[in-house]
Amino acid sequence: MLLEVDFETAFERVSADATRGLSKDETFLSRHYRGFRPEWIAHDVLRLDTTESTLGEVAQAVVDWLTPVT
């Protein structure tokens, strides 16, 4: 499963999370983000845009993706 969000939103969310450590460093997160995202783009994964989707929409998409088609 891949949760998609733009870097600015990701950094904003990480910065607001008191439990985060190194990922709060903008340089580290930026490098990680640039390296990680292209790797997943080519994979067949459930892509969820958490910037635009509601929690209910995301939850339903996960259920639908995990439910086998009969």
mmCIF file of the N, C-alpha and C atoms, coordinates in Angstrom:
data_MODEL
# 
_entry.id   MODEL 
# 
loop_
_atom_site.group_PDB 
_atom_site.id 
_atom_site.type_symbol 
_atom_site.label_atom_id 
_atom_site.label_alt_id 
_atom_site.label_comp_id 
_atom_site.label_asym_id 
_atom_site.label_entity_id 
_atom_site.label_seq_id 
_atom_site.pdbx_PDB_ins_code 
_atom_site.Cartn_x 
_atom_site.Cartn_y 
_atom_site.Cartn_z 
_atom_site.occupancy 
_atom_site.B_iso_or_equiv 
_atom_site.pdbx_formal_charge 
_atom_site.auth_seq_id 
_atom_site.auth_comp_id 
_atom_site.auth_asym_id 
_atom_site.auth_atom_id 
_atom_site.pdbx_PDB_model_num 
ATOM 1   N N  . MET A 1 1  ? 0.846   -1.160  0.000   1.00 0.00 ? 1  MET A N  1 
ATOM 2   C CA . MET A 1 1  ? 0.000   0.000   0.000   1.00 0.00 ? 1  MET A CA 1 
ATOM 3   C C  . MET A 1 1  ? 0.899   1.232   0.000   1.00 0.00 ? 1  MET A C  1 
ATOM 4   N N  . LEU A 1 2  ? 0.560   2.219   -0.786  1.00 0.00 ? 2  LEU A N  1 
ATOM 5   C CA . LEU A 1 2  ? 1.329   3.453   -0.879  1.00 0.00 ? 2  LEU A CA 1 
ATOM 6   C C  . LEU A 1 2  ? 0.407   4.610   -0.562  1.00 0.00 ? 2  LEU A C  1 
ATOM 7   N N  . LEU A 1 3  ? 0.723   5.345   0.470   1.00 0.00 ? 3  LEU A N  1 
ATOM 8   C CA . LEU A 1 3  ? -0.023  6.547   0.793   1.00 0.00 ? 3  LEU A CA 1 
ATOM 9   C C  . LEU A 1 3  ? 0.680   7.707   0.109   1.00 0.00 ? 3  LEU A C  1 
ATOM 10  N N  . GLU A 1 4  ? -0.006  8.326   -0.819  1.00 0.00 ? 4  GLU A N  1 
ATOM 11  C CA . GLU A 1 4  ? 0.605   9.419   -1.560  1.00 0.00 ? 4  GLU A CA 1 
ATOM 12  C C  . GLU A 1 4  ? 0.246   10.759  -0.938  1.00 0.00 ? 4  GLU A C  1 
ATOM 13  N N  . VAL A 1 5  ? 1.244   11.590  -0.802  1.00 0.00 ? 5  VAL A N  1 
ATOM 14  C CA . VAL A 1 5  ? 1.042   12.948  -0.317  1.00 0.00 ? 5  VAL A CA 1 
ATOM 15  C C  . VAL A 1 5  ? 2.232   13.769  -0.807  1.00 0.00 ? 5  VAL A C  1 
ATOM 16  N N  . ASP A 1 6  ? 1.990   15.028  -1.124  1.00 0.00 ? 6  ASP A N  1 
ATOM 17  C CA . ASP A 1 6  ? 3.099   15.849  -1.597  1.00 0.00 ? 6  ASP A CA 1 
ATOM 18  C C  . ASP A 1 6  ? 4.081   16.103  -0.450  1.00 0.00 ? 6  ASP A C  1 
ATOM 19  N N  . PHE A 1 7  ? 5.307   16.466  -0.801  1.00 0.00 ? 7  PHE A N  1 
ATOM 20  C CA . PHE A 1 7  ? 6.355   16.620  0.204   1.00 0.00 ? 7  PHE A CA 1 
ATOM 21  C C  . PHE A 1 7  ? 5.979   17.651  1.262   1.00 0.00 ? 7  PHE A C  1 
ATOM 22  N N  . GLU A 1 8  ? 5.411   18.770  0.845   1.00 0.00 ? 8  GLU A N  1 
ATOM 23  C CA . GLU A 1 8  ? 5.078   19.835  1.793   1.00 0.00 ? 8  GLU A CA 1 
ATOM 24  C C  . GLU A 1 8  ? 4.103   19.336  2.860   1.00 0.00 ? 8  GLU A C  1 
ATOM 25  N N  . THR A 1 9  ? 3.100   18.583  2.434   1.00 0.00 ? 9  THR A N  1 
ATOM 26  C CA . THR A 1 9  ? 2.135   18.036  3.388   1.00 0.00 ? 9  THR A CA 1 
ATOM 27  C C  . THR A 1 9  ? 2.789   16.988  4.282   1.00 0.00 ? 9  THR A C  1 
ATOM 28  N N  . ALA A 1 10 ? 3.628   16.147  3.688   1.00 0.00 ? 10 ALA A N  1 
ATOM 29  C CA . ALA A 1 10 ? 4.344   15.137  4.481   1.00 0.00 ? 10 ALA A CA 1 
ATOM 30  C C  . ALA A 1 10 ? 5.200   15.801  5.547   1.00 0.00 ? 10 ALA A C  1 
ATOM 31  N N  . PHE A 1 11 ? 5.933   16.843  5.168   1.00 0.00 ? 11 PHE A N  1 
ATOM 32  C CA . PHE A 1 11 ? 6.802   17.524  6.130   1.00 0.00 ? 11 PHE A CA 1 
ATOM 33  C C  . PHE A 1 11 ? 5.976   18.208  7.220   1.00 0.00 ? 11 PHE A C  1 
ATOM 34  N N  . GLU A 1 12 ? 4.850   18.784  6.837   1.00 0.00 ? 12 GLU A N  1 
ATOM 35  C CA . GLU A 1 12 ? 3.966   19.420  7.814   1.00 0.00 ? 12 GLU A CA 1 
ATOM 36  C C  . GLU A 1 12 ? 3.457   18.391  8.824   1.00 0.00 ? 12 GLU A C  1 
ATOM 37  N N  . ARG A 1 13 ? 3.058   17.217  8.342   1.00 0.00 ? 13 ARG A N  1 
ATOM 38  C CA . ARG A 1 13 ? 2.551   16.166  9.235   1.00 0.00 ? 13 ARG A CA 1 
ATOM 39  C C  . ARG A 1 13 ? 3.649   15.639  10.153  1.00 0.00 ? 13 ARG A C  1 
ATOM 40  N N  . VAL A 1 14 ? 4.830   15.421  9.603   1.00 0.00 ? 14 VAL A N  1 
ATOM 41  C CA . VAL A 1 14 ? 5.959   14.928  10.396  1.00 0.00 ? 14 VAL A CA 1 
ATOM 42  C C  . VAL A 1 14 ? 6.347   15.951  11.460  1.00 0.00 ? 14 VAL A C  1 
ATOM 43  N N  . SER A 1 15 ? 6.370   17.218  11.078  1.00 0.00 ? 15 SER A N  1 
ATOM 44  C CA . SER A 1 15 ? 6.760   18.275  12.016  1.00 0.00 ? 15 SER A CA 1 
ATOM 45  C C  . SER A 1 15 ? 5.806   18.380  13.191  1.00 0.00 ? 15 SER A C  1 
ATOM 46  N N  . ALA A 1 16 ? 4.542   18.056  12.960  1.00 0.00 ? 16 ALA A N  1 
ATOM 47  C CA . ALA A 1 16 ? 3.534   18.151  14.016  1.00 0.00 ? 16 ALA A CA 1 
ATOM 48  C C  . ALA A 1 16 ? 3.495   16.922  14.923  1.00 0.00 ? 16 ALA A C  1 
ATOM 49  N N  . ASP A 1 17 ? 4.257   15.886  14.578  1.00 0.00 ? 17 ASP A N  1 
ATOM 50  C CA . ASP A 1 17 ? 4.228   14.628  15.334  1.00 0.00 ? 17 ASP A CA 1 
ATOM 51  C C  . ASP A 1 17 ? 5.396   14.591  16.316  1.00 0.00 ? 17 ASP A C  1 
ATOM 52  N N  . ALA A 1 18 ? 5.092   14.741  17.584  1.00 0.00 ? 18 ALA A N  1 
ATOM 53  C CA . ALA A 1 18 ? 6.131   14.783  18.623  1.00 0.00 ? 18 ALA A CA 1 
ATOM 54  C C  . ALA A 1 18 ? 6.902   13.475  18.749  1.00 0.00 ? 18 ALA A C  1 
ATOM 55  N N  . THR A 1 19 ? 6.348   12.380  18.250  1.00 0.00 ? 19 THR A N  1 
ATOM 56  C CA . THR A 1 19 ? 7.021   11.089  18.374  1.00 0.00 ? 19 THR A CA 1 
ATOM 57  C C  . THR A 1 19 ? 8.076   10.876  17.290  1.00 0.00 ? 19 THR A C  1 
ATOM 58  N N  . ARG A 1 20 ? 8.128   11.748  16.298  1.00 0.00 ? 20 ARG A N  1 
ATOM 59  C CA . ARG A 1 20 ? 9.093   11.587  15.198  1.00 0.00 ? 20 ARG A CA 1 
ATOM 60  C C  . ARG A 1 20 ? 10.478  12.026  15.636  1.00 0.00 ? 20 ARG A C  1 
ATOM 61  N N  . GLY A 1 21 ? 11.480  11.392  15.039  1.00 0.00 ? 21 GLY A N  1 
ATOM 62  C CA . GLY A 1 21 ? 12.867  11.745  15.328  1.00 0.00 ? 21 GLY A CA 1 
ATOM 63  C C  . GLY A 1 21 ? 13.524  12.335  14.095  1.00 0.00 ? 21 GLY A C  1 
ATOM 64  N N  . LEU A 1 22 ? 14.389  11.539  13.472  1.00 0.00 ? 22 LEU A N  1 
ATOM 65  C CA . LEU A 1 22 ? 15.167  11.991  12.325  1.00 0.00 ? 22 LEU A CA 1 
ATOM 66  C C  . LEU A 1 22 ? 14.298  12.464  11.169  1.00 0.00 ? 22 LEU A C  1 
ATOM 67  N N  . SER A 1 23 ? 13.127  11.873  11.003  1.00 0.00 ? 23 SER A N  1 
ATOM 68  C CA . SER A 1 23 ? 12.267  12.257  9.874   1.00 0.00 ? 23 SER A CA 1 
ATOM 69  C C  . SER A 1 23 ? 11.774  13.699  9.973   1.00 0.00 ? 23 SER A C  1 
ATOM 70  N N  . LYS A 1 24 ? 11.946  14.343  11.139  1.00 0.00 ? 24 LYS A N  1 
ATOM 71  C CA . LYS A 1 24 ? 11.584  15.758  11.272  1.00 0.00 ? 24 LYS A CA 1 
ATOM 72  C C  . LYS A 1 24 ? 12.614  16.670  10.611  1.00 0.00 ? 24 LYS A C  1 
ATOM 73  N N  . ASP A 1 25 ? 13.777  16.106  10.293  1.00 0.00 ? 25 ASP A N  1 
ATOM 74  C CA . ASP A 1 25 ? 14.822  16.895  9.639   1.00 0.00 ? 25 ASP A CA 1 
ATOM 75  C C  . ASP A 1 25 ? 14.443  17.038  8.161   1.00 0.00 ? 25 ASP A C  1 
ATOM 76  N N  . GLU A 1 26 ? 14.255  18.271  7.697   1.00 0.00 ? 26 GLU A N  1 
ATOM 77  C CA . GLU A 1 26 ? 13.769  18.504  6.333   1.00 0.00 ? 26 GLU A CA 1 
ATOM 78  C C  . GLU A 1 26 ? 14.717  17.950  5.272   1.00 0.00 ? 26 GLU A C  1 
ATOM 79  N N  . THR A 1 27 ? 16.015  18.074  5.490   1.00 0.00 ? 27 THR A N  1 
ATOM 80  C CA . THR A 1 27 ? 16.989  17.563  4.518   1.00 0.00 ? 27 THR A CA 1 
ATOM 81  C C  . THR A 1 27 ? 16.906  16.040  4.435   1.00 0.00 ? 27 THR A C  1 
ATOM 82  N N  . PHE A 1 28 ? 16.874  15.380  5.575   1.00 0.00 ? 28 PHE A N  1 
ATOM 83  C CA . PHE A 1 28 ? 16.761  13.925  5.597   1.00 0.00 ? 28 PHE A CA 1 
ATOM 84  C C  . PHE A 1 28 ? 15.473  13.474  4.914   1.00 0.00 ? 28 PHE A C  1 
ATOM 85  N N  . LEU A 1 29 ? 14.351  14.061  5.307   1.00 0.00 ? 29 LEU A N  1 
ATOM 86  C CA . LEU A 1 29 ? 13.073  13.654  4.757   1.00 0.00 ? 29 LEU A CA 1 
ATOM 87  C C  . LEU A 1 29 ? 13.021  13.902  3.250   1.00 0.00 ? 29 LEU A C  1 
ATOM 88  N N  . SER A 1 30 ? 13.567  15.006  2.824   1.00 0.00 ? 30 SER A N  1 
ATOM 89  C CA . SER A 1 30 ? 13.587  15.333  1.396   1.00 0.00 ? 30 SER A CA 1 
ATOM 90  C C  . SER A 1 30 ? 14.357  14.283  0.600   1.00 0.00 ? 30 SER A C  1 
ATOM 91  N N  . ARG A 1 31 ? 15.538  13.906  1.092   1.00 0.00 ? 31 ARG A N  1 
ATOM 92  C CA . ARG A 1 31 ? 16.340  12.870  0.424   1.00 0.00 ? 31 ARG A CA 1 
ATOM 93  C C  . ARG A 1 31 ? 15.593  11.534  0.401   1.00 0.00 ? 31 ARG A C  1 
ATOM 94  N N  . HIS A 1 32 ? 15.029  11.184  1.529   1.00 0.00 ? 32 HIS A N  1 
ATOM 95  C CA . HIS A 1 32 ? 14.278  9.922   1.636   1.00 0.00 ? 32 HIS A CA 1 
ATOM 96  C C  . HIS A 1 32 ? 13.083  9.942   0.679   1.00 0.00 ? 32 HIS A C  1 
ATOM 97  N N  . TYR A 1 33 ? 12.372  11.017  0.669   1.00 0.00 ? 33 TYR A N  1 
ATOM 98  C CA . TYR A 1 33 ? 11.179  11.161  -0.168  1.00 0.00 ? 33 TYR A CA 1 
ATOM 99  C C  . TYR A 1 33 ? 11.529  11.024  -1.650  1.00 0.00 ? 33 TYR A C  1 
ATOM 100 N N  . ARG A 1 34 ? 12.585  11.711  -2.080  1.00 0.00 ? 34 ARG A N  1 
ATOM 101 C CA . ARG A 1 34 ? 13.004  11.645  -3.489  1.00 0.00 ? 34 ARG A CA 1 
ATOM 102 C C  . ARG A 1 34 ? 13.436  10.238  -3.869  1.00 0.00 ? 34 ARG A C  1 
ATOM 103 N N  . GLY A 1 35 ? 14.077  9.513   -2.966  1.00 0.00 ? 35 GLY A N  1 
ATOM 104 C CA . GLY A 1 35 ? 14.546  8.165   -3.263  1.00 0.00 ? 35 GLY A CA 1 
ATOM 105 C C  . GLY A 1 35 ? 13.466  7.107   -3.165  1.00 0.00 ? 35 GLY A C  1 
ATOM 106 N N  . PHE A 1 36 ? 12.562  7.293   -2.248  1.00 0.00 ? 36 PHE A N  1 
ATOM 107 C CA . PHE A 1 36 ? 11.546  6.288   -1.958  1.00 0.00 ? 36 PHE A CA 1 
ATOM 108 C C  . PHE A 1 36 ? 10.411  6.285   -2.976  1.00 0.00 ? 36 PHE A C  1 
ATOM 109 N N  . ARG A 1 37 ? 9.888   7.429   -3.296  1.00 0.00 ? 37 ARG A N  1 
ATOM 110 C CA . ARG A 1 37 ? 8.708   7.511   -4.167  1.00 0.00 ? 37 ARG A CA 1 
ATOM 111 C C  . ARG A 1 37 ? 8.919   6.878   -5.537  1.00 0.00 ? 37 ARG A C  1 
ATOM 112 N N  . PRO A 1 38 ? 10.021  7.137   -6.232  1.00 0.00 ? 38 PRO A N  1 
ATOM 113 C CA . PRO A 1 38 ? 10.186  6.503   -7.546  1.00 0.00 ? 38 PRO A CA 1 
ATOM 114 C C  . PRO A 1 38 ? 10.207  4.979   -7.473  1.00 0.00 ? 38 PRO A C  1 
ATOM 115 N N  . GLU A 1 39 ? 10.735  4.420   -6.403  1.00 0.00 ? 39 GLU A N  1 
ATOM 116 C CA . GLU A 1 39 ? 10.767  2.967   -6.238  1.00 0.00 ? 39 GLU A CA 1 
ATOM 117 C C  . GLU A 1 39 ? 9.362   2.379   -6.230  1.00 0.00 ? 39 GLU A C  1 
ATOM 118 N N  . TRP A 1 40 ? 8.443   3.053   -5.579  1.00 0.00 ? 40 TRP A N  1 
ATOM 119 C CA . TRP A 1 40 ? 7.090   2.530   -5.429  1.00 0.00 ? 40 TRP A CA 1 
ATOM 120 C C  . TRP A 1 40 ? 6.199   2.838   -6.622  1.00 0.00 ? 40 TRP A C  1 
ATOM 121 N N  . ILE A 1 41 ? 6.519   3.857   -7.370  1.00 0.00 ? 41 ILE A N  1 
ATOM 122 C CA . ILE A 1 41 ? 5.682   4.254   -8.507  1.00 0.00 ? 41 ILE A CA 1 
ATOM 123 C C  . ILE A 1 41 ? 5.509   3.090   -9.481  1.00 0.00 ? 41 ILE A C  1 
ATOM 124 N N  . ALA A 1 42 ? 6.554   2.304   -9.682  1.00 0.00 ? 42 ALA A N  1 
ATOM 125 C CA . ALA A 1 42 ? 6.525   1.219   -10.659 1.00 0.00 ? 42 ALA A CA 1 
ATOM 126 C C  . ALA A 1 42 ? 5.827   -0.043  -10.142 1.00 0.00 ? 42 ALA A C  1 
ATOM 127 N N  . HIS A 1 43 ? 5.532   -0.115  -8.867  1.00 0.00 ? 43 HIS A N  1 
ATOM 128 C CA . HIS A 1 43 ? 4.933   -1.319  -8.286  1.00 0.00 ? 43 HIS A CA 1 
ATOM 129 C C  . HIS A 1 43 ? 3.410   -1.284  -8.354  1.00 0.00 ? 43 HIS A C  1 
ATOM 130 N N  . ASP A 1 44 ? 2.828   -2.468  -8.384  1.00 0.00 ? 44 ASP A N  1 
ATOM 131 C CA . ASP A 1 44 ? 1.382   -2.601  -8.353  1.00 0.00 ? 44 ASP A CA 1 
ATOM 132 C C  . ASP A 1 44 ? 0.948   -2.535  -6.888  1.00 0.00 ? 44 ASP A C  1 
ATOM 133 N N  . VAL A 1 45 ? 0.614   -1.351  -6.446  1.00 0.00 ? 45 VAL A N  1 
ATOM 134 C CA . VAL A 1 45 ? 0.233   -1.137  -5.056  1.00 0.00 ? 45 VAL A CA 1 
ATOM 135 C C  . VAL A 1 45 ? -1.067  -0.344  -5.009  1.00 0.00 ? 45 VAL A C  1 
ATOM 136 N N  . LEU A 1 46 ? -1.733  -0.392  -3.890  1.00 0.00 ? 46 LEU A N  1 
ATOM 137 C CA . LEU A 1 46 ? -2.903  0.453   -3.673  1.00 0.00 ? 46 LEU A CA 1 
ATOM 138 C C  . LEU A 1 46 ? -2.393  1.863   -3.437  1.00 0.00 ? 46 LEU A C  1 
ATOM 139 N N  . ARG A 1 47 ? -2.779  2.763   -4.302  1.00 0.00 ? 47 ARG A N  1 
ATOM 140 C CA . ARG A 1 47 ? -2.318  4.143   -4.201  1.00 0.00 ? 47 ARG A CA 1 
ATOM 141 C C  . ARG A 1 47 ? -3.415  4.974   -3.553  1.00 0.00 ? 47 ARG A C  1 
ATOM 142 N N  . LEU A 1 48 ? -3.092  5.606   -2.449  1.00 0.00 ? 48 LEU A N  1 
ATOM 143 C CA . LEU A 1 48 ? -4.053  6.413   -1.715  1.00 0.00 ? 48 LEU A CA 1 
ATOM 144 C C  . LEU A 1 48 ? -3.536  7.834   -1.588  1.00 0.00 ? 48 LEU A C  1 
ATOM 145 N N  . ASP A 1 49 ? -4.275  8.786   -2.128  1.00 0.00 ? 49 ASP A N  1 
ATOM 146 C CA . ASP A 1 49 ? -3.897  10.187  -2.000  1.00 0.00 ? 49 ASP A CA 1 
ATOM 147 C C  . ASP A 1 49 ? -4.515  10.711  -0.710  1.00 0.00 ? 49 ASP A C  1 
ATOM 148 N N  . THR A 1 50 ? -3.723  10.773  0.336   1.00 0.00 ? 50 THR A N  1 
ATOM 149 C CA . THR A 1 50 ? -4.255  11.177  1.638   1.00 0.00 ? 50 THR A CA 1 
ATOM 150 C C  . THR A 1 50 ? -4.358  12.690  1.767   1.00 0.00 ? 50 THR A C  1 
ATOM 151 N N  . THR A 1 51 ? -3.959  13.418  0.737   1.00 0.00 ? 51 THR A N  1 
ATOM 152 C CA . THR A 1 51 ? -4.127  14.866  0.756   1.00 0.00 ? 51 THR A CA 1 
ATOM 153 C C  . THR A 1 51 ? -5.581  15.218  0.448   1.00 0.00 ? 51 THR A C  1 
ATOM 154 N N  . GLU A 1 52 ? -6.179  14.502  -0.489  1.00 0.00 ? 52 GLU A N  1 
ATOM 155 C CA . GLU A 1 52 ? -7.523  14.827  -0.968  1.00 0.00 ? 52 GLU A CA 1 
ATOM 156 C C  . GLU A 1 52 ? -8.612  13.915  -0.414  1.00 0.00 ? 52 GLU A C  1 
ATOM 157 N N  . SER A 1 53 ? -8.286  12.698  -0.038  1.00 0.00 ? 53 SER A N  1 
ATOM 158 C CA . SER A 1 53 ? -9.296  11.714  0.379   1.00 0.00 ? 53 SER A CA 1 
ATOM 159 C C  . SER A 1 53 ? -9.653  11.869  1.852   1.00 0.00 ? 53 SER A C  1 
ATOM 160 N N  . THR A 1 54 ? -10.913 11.546  2.148   1.00 0.00 ? 54 THR A N  1 
ATOM 161 C CA . THR A 1 54 ? -11.339 11.531  3.546   1.00 0.00 ? 54 THR A CA 1 
ATOM 162 C C  . THR A 1 54 ? -10.903 10.214  4.183   1.00 0.00 ? 54 THR A C  1 
ATOM 163 N N  . LEU A 1 55 ? -10.941 10.151  5.491   1.00 0.00 ? 55 LEU A N  1 
ATOM 164 C CA . LEU A 1 55 ? -10.593 8.919   6.192   1.00 0.00 ? 55 LEU A CA 1 
ATOM 165 C C  . LEU A 1 55 ? -11.526 7.792   5.763   1.00 0.00 ? 55 LEU A C  1 
ATOM 166 N N  . GLY A 1 56 ? -12.800 8.080   5.631   1.00 0.00 ? 56 GLY A N  1 
ATOM 167 C CA . GLY A 1 56 ? -13.762 7.064   5.208   1.00 0.00 ? 56 GLY A CA 1 
ATOM 168 C C  . GLY A 1 56 ? -13.473 6.545   3.811   1.00 0.00 ? 56 GLY A C  1 
ATOM 169 N N  . GLU A 1 57 ? -13.108 7.433   2.894   1.00 0.00 ? 57 GLU A N  1 
ATOM 170 C CA . GLU A 1 57 ? -12.776 7.020   1.530   1.00 0.00 ? 57 GLU A CA 1 
ATOM 171 C C  . GLU A 1 57 ? -11.527 6.142   1.506   1.00 0.00 ? 57 GLU A C  1 
ATOM 172 N N  . VAL A 1 58 ? -10.533 6.512   2.299   1.00 0.00 ? 58 VAL A N  1 
ATOM 173 C CA . VAL A 1 58 ? -9.302  5.726   2.369   1.00 0.00 ? 58 VAL A CA 1 
ATOM 174 C C  . VAL A 1 58 ? -9.597  4.348   2.958   1.00 0.00 ? 58 VAL A C  1 
ATOM 175 N N  . ALA A 1 59 ? -10.362 4.305   4.041   1.00 0.00 ? 59 ALA A N  1 
ATOM 176 C CA . ALA A 1 59 ? -10.706 3.025   4.672   1.00 0.00 ? 59 ALA A CA 1 
ATOM 177 C C  . ALA A 1 59 ? -11.459 2.131   3.696   1.00 0.00 ? 59 ALA A C  1 
ATOM 178 N N  . GLN A 1 60 ? -12.411 2.689   2.965   1.00 0.00 ? 60 GLN A N  1 
ATOM 179 C CA . GLN A 1 60 ? -13.179 1.897   2.006   1.00 0.00 ? 60 GLN A CA 1 
ATOM 180 C C  . GLN A 1 60 ? -12.291 1.392   0.874   1.00 0.00 ? 60 GLN A C  1 
ATOM 181 N N  . ALA A 1 61 ? -11.368 2.224   0.421   1.00 0.00 ? 61 ALA A N  1 
ATOM 182 C CA . ALA A 1 61 ? -10.449 1.801   -0.638  1.00 0.00 ? 61 ALA A CA 1 
ATOM 183 C C  . ALA A 1 61 ? -9.587  0.628   -0.175  1.00 0.00 ? 61 ALA A C  1 
ATOM 184 N N  . VAL A 1 62 ? -9.133  0.662   1.072   1.00 0.00 ? 62 VAL A N  1 
ATOM 185 C CA . VAL A 1 62 ? -8.324  -0.444  1.616   1.00 0.00 ? 62 VAL A CA 1 
ATOM 186 C C  . VAL A 1 62 ? -9.158  -1.718  1.682   1.00 0.00 ? 62 VAL A C  1 
ATOM 187 N N  . VAL A 1 63 ? -10.374 -1.617  2.198   1.00 0.00 ? 63 VAL A N  1 
ATOM 188 C CA . VAL A 1 63 ? -11.252 -2.788  2.287   1.00 0.00 ? 63 VAL A CA 1 
ATOM 189 C C  . VAL A 1 63 ? -11.504 -3.353  0.892   1.00 0.00 ? 63 VAL A C  1 
ATOM 190 N N  . ASP A 1 64 ? -11.834 -2.475  -0.056  1.00 0.00 ? 64 ASP A N  1 
ATOM 191 C CA . ASP A 1 64 ? -12.107 -2.932  -1.428  1.00 0.00 ? 64 ASP A CA 1 
ATOM 192 C C  . ASP A 1 64 ? -10.885 -3.617  -2.034  1.00 0.00 ? 64 ASP A C  1 
ATOM 193 N N  . TRP A 1 65 ? -9.705  -3.064  -1.797  1.00 0.00 ? 65 TRP A N  1 
ATOM 194 C CA . TRP A 1 65 ? -8.476  -3.611  -2.368  1.00 0.00 ? 65 TRP A CA 1 
ATOM 195 C C  . TRP A 1 65 ? -8.141  -4.976  -1.781  1.00 0.00 ? 65 TRP A C  1 
ATOM 196 N N  . LEU A 1 66 ? -8.434  -5.136  -0.493  1.00 0.00 ? 66 LEU A N  1 
ATOM 197 C CA . LEU A 1 66 ? -8.105  -6.396  0.192   1.00 0.00 ? 66 LEU A CA 1 
ATOM 198 C C  . LEU A 1 66 ? -9.178  -7.477  0.014   1.00 0.00 ? 66 LEU A C  1 
ATOM 199 N N  . THR A 1 67 ? -10.365 -7.088  -0.430  1.00 0.00 ? 67 THR A N  1 
ATOM 200 C CA . THR A 1 67 ? -11.441 -8.046  -0.609  1.00 0.00 ? 67 THR A CA 1 
ATOM 201 C C  . THR A 1 67 ? -11.285 -8.744  -1.946  1.00 0.00 ? 67 THR A C  1 
ATOM 202 N N  . PRO A 1 68 ? -11.141 -10.077 -1.929  1.00 0.00 ? 68 PRO A N  1 
ATOM 203 C CA . PRO A 1 68 ? -10.969 -10.795 -3.187  1.00 0.00 ? 68 PRO A CA 1 
ATOM 204 C C  . PRO A 1 68 ? -12.213 -10.697 -4.060  1.00 0.00 ? 68 PRO A C  1 
ATOM 205 N N  . VAL A 1 69 ? -11.981 -10.577 -5.349  1.00 0.00 ? 69 VAL A N  1 
ATOM 206 C CA . VAL A 1 69 ? -13.083 -10.561 -6.307  1.00 0.00 ? 69 VAL A CA 1 
ATOM 207 C C  . VAL A 1 69 ? -13.490 -12.008 -6.565  1.00 0.00 ? 69 VAL A C  1 
ATOM 208 N N  . THR A 1 70 ? -14.774 -12.283 -6.418  1.00 0.00 ? 70 THR A N  1 
ATOM 209 C CA . THR A 1 70 ? -15.254 -13.651 -6.619  1.00 0.00 ? 70 THR A CA 1 
ATOM 210 C C  . THR A 1 70 ? -16.069 -13.768 -7.876  1.00 0.00 ? 70 THR A C  1 
# 
